[in-house]
Structure formats: structure tokens, C-alpha cells
Amino acid sequence: MGKIVALVLLVLGASIAVAACGGTQEGADIAGNTSLTAPRAPVRPGRTDPRKSCDAQGINATQLGTGACTADGVRYVVANYGGIVKLRKLGVAIISVGVAPGYDNNRGGVAPQRDAFLRIKLQVQNRDKVPHRFGFGQTMLGVAENNYLESIRVERRTHPESLANAGTMGPGETLQGDVVFDITESDYQQLQRKGRFFIWDFGGHASPQFSRRTGQLGQIRLYAVEGAAQQQQQQRR
């Protein structure tokens, strides 16, 4: 198992540049297995209505539409990898995705409880009129039926690049930093086919249970690159 994990980490570390939504918590069926490349300039989506259903507006895993919508009472803002999620108070884009077998600092090494750490580098902008700080545990990773909350212990103690360690953002200010997840080797293999990345607005805290009280929820498809998704939508028309 160790050799398999090491090989998977090597391949992922060399090729992953990932991106998430079925419009539902489970993510529905994935439409194809897109080979991911570096993020492209985001495509401006057509006008969407946050009160209308995700499926009715083509914001699902088949049509790969982007924008604001509602599914099962939850209000989503959806983007493909390479695009930007704009919630009321923040804007988020994924810059890169990588893996790490563990972390080491002056306090000693930290090994994953599962197989390895997934490190997602984000760029976040404060869209509000007052200062905000990106909080620990403000994001979640979904792969198929599994949901992963952030490895907050690692982010706090051994990963200074954590976004939550980056400090306060003034109005309009943009910061970059990582969020870290401890996930299995089998889910690494599915990341580019069934991966979804969830973001809560400032002041929110991630939870696998979504409800009408969740508030506005951002989602980035880790299985669809922005440019490729637009081309796929045009071919279906």
C-alpha cells in the first residue's frame, strides 16, 4: 500500500491542477473525465437567478453551468476550476492543488491520519466594506460520497502558509494561502472525476450537513476546467 500511495502522490504532484458541482450535496453523476490544465481566464456566466433551481438553469454536473441557484433549499454560487466564486462578502478562486506526505517544523513532524495531505492554494478577496479574516474551517472538500473538513490542527501548528494565518483583509484587499485536507489515496484517484470544493462566506463554518440555514454556499467543480466546460456546453446546444 505504501508504494502505491507514493506512486499516486508522485503522479498527482506532477500533474494536478484541479477544479466542483452537481448542485446538490451528493454531486450527482459526473459528465466525463476532463484532463485539467492550468487555470484559464474565467468565462463570464450568463445572468442567473439565485431563487431558481440549479437544474432549471443548467447549473449541474451534466451541463456544467455556473452562477447562482438553489437546490434542496440551499443557495449555491457555482464555478468551474479556473473561475471565481463571488459570495456576498468574499470572492474565491483556486490557484493550485498539490499533495504532501506530511509536514515538519521545529515542533516535530506531522503525518496524515489517512494517506496524505491535500493542499489547495486559494486567492480570496474581501468584497465587503469592513475588514474580515478568513477563518479556520471555512471550507470543505467533497469527493464522491465523502466530505472532508479542513485539518485545522495542521493549519494552525505546522503550516504557516495556511490562509487563516494570513491575517486580516481590508475592504477590497486580496490574500493568498492554503487550506489543508487529510484524505485517502482512493479519493485522490477520484479527485478529477468527482471532486467538489465548498466555501462558506466570512463568519461561516463548514459542515457536511446542508440546510436552508446554511446561507450562501460557494462551490467549485474540481472535475471541470472553465474553458473546457464552456466548450462542452456549446457542443450540447
N, C-alpha and C positions, 0 to 999 in steps of 0.2 A: 504493500500500500504506500509506503514512504517513497519508493521510486516513482510510482505513478503520480503521486501528488507533486513531487519535484519536477517531473516532466511537464505536467499541466501548468505549473507555475511558470516554468520557463517559456512555454508557448504563449501563455496569457500575457506575461510581462513584455514579450516582444511584439505582440500583435493587437492587444486590446485597446480600443479607443471607443468606449462604448456609449449607448443611449436608451421611454416606458409607456401604453395604457389600453386596456380593454375597456376603460370607462367604468369598470367595476372592480371590486376588491380582489376578485379571483383572477381577473385579467383575460378571461375567455380564451379562445383559440388564437394562436399566433399565425399571422399571414406570412409565411415564407421565412427564410433564414438569410437575412441581409448581411453581406460582408461589410463590416464597418470600417470607415476611414476616418481621417482627421475631421473635426467639426467643420462644417461649411457655414457660410453666412446664412443666418436664419431667414426662412421664407416667410413673408408677412401673410398670416392666415386671413381668410375671408371673415366677414363680420359674423360673430356667433352670439347666441343669446344664452346667458348663464341660467335662465329659467327653463330652457327647453332641454329635452333629453339628449344624452350623448349620442345614442344610436340614430336618432332622428336627424342629427346634424353631421353624421358620418365620423364622429369622434369615437372610434372604436378600433379594435385590433385588426379589422379587415380593411377598412377604408383609410385608416391612419390619418384622419383629420385632426386638426389642432384647434385649440381655443377653449372657450368657457362653456360648460354644460352641467347638467345634473343627472346623476344615476343613483337610484335607490335612496333618494333624499340627500345625497352628498353632492356638494358643489365642487366641481373639478375645474382646474385650469391645466390643460394638457399640451405638452410639446414633445417633439421627437428629439433625439440626440442631435446636438448642434443648434437647437433652438433655445428660446428663452421662455421660462415660466414667469409671468408677471402676476403676482398676488397683490392685494391691496397695498401692503406696506413694503414688499420686497420683490426684487427681480433676481432670478437664479438661472445660471447656465452651468452645465458640466464641462469642465476643461479637459479632463483626462481621467482614466481609470487604470489603476495598477494593482499589483499584489505584493505582499511582503510576508515572508515566513515567520517573522517575529520582529520585535523592537528591542533595542538595547540602549541603555543610558547609564548614568552614574549610579542609579539605584538598582541596577541589575537587569537581566533580560526578562522579556515578557513573551511567552509563547501563546499561540492561539489555543483555545479550548477545542476547537473543531480542527480544520485543516490549515487555514491560512487567513491572513487579514486582507480584506479588500479595501483599497484606499481610493476614495473618489474626491478629486480636486474640484472645488466649486468656485465660481465667481458670483458674489452676491452684492446687490446694490440696495441701499436703503431708499425706498421710494416715498417714505413718509416725510413729514415736516418736523419731526423731532428725532433725536438720536435713538439708536437701538443697538443692541448687542445680540449677535447670533448665539442661540443657546445650545448647550449640550443636549443631545437627544431630540433635536428638532427635525430629523429626517429618518426615513426608514427605507430599507431595501426589500423588494418583493421578488422572489424567483419561484415561478410556478405557484404551488400552494404554500410555500414557506415565506414568512415575513421575518426580517432581521432588524432589530433595533441596534442603534449605534453601540460600539464598545467604548462606553464613556470612561471606564477606568483607564484604558489605554490612551484615550484622547487627553485626559486630564494629566496623567503622570509621565507618560513616555513619548508623546507625540506633539512636540511644540508647534508643528505645522497645522494642528487642528484649528478649524475655522473659529470654534468657540474661544480659542486662546488669542484670537487676533485683535480683540479689543472692541471699542465702541465705534459704530459708524454714524457720522453726522448725516444730516439730510443730503441726499444725492450722492453720498460717498460710496465707493465700491471697494471691497476687500476680497482677497483670495485665501483659500485654506482648504484643509481636508476634513472629511468625515470618514470614520473607520468602522468596518463591519467584520465580524468573525464568522465566516461561513464555510460550508463543506465543499469538498472537492467536486462532488456530483453537481452541486448548484453552480460552481464555476463553469462547468461544462454547458449548463443551460442558460448562462447569463445572456448570451447574444440571441437567444431564441425566446426566452420567457422572463427577461428581467425588466423590472419597473422600479423607478426611484421616486419616492414620495417626499414632499417638502411641506411643512407647516409654516404658516405666517409667523412673524415676530410675536413672541409671547406664547406660541403654541408648543405642545409637546407630543411627540409621536406615540401612536398607539395602534396595534393591529385591528382594533375594533373601530369601524367607521360608523357614524350615525349622523342624523340631522344636526346634532350639536357639535360635530367635528369642526365646522367652519370651512372656510375656503381652503381647498387642498390642492397643492401642485403635484403634477405627475409628469415625469419624463420617461419616454419609452427607451429602454436600453437595447431594444431589438430593431429600431428603425432610425436610420440616419435621415436628417432633414431633407436633403436634396433627393435621396432615393425614394423617400416616402412621397414627395410631391410628384415625382415621375410615375410612381405606381398608381397614384390617384388619377392622374391624367390618362393613363392607359385603360383604366376601368370605365371612363366616361364614354 
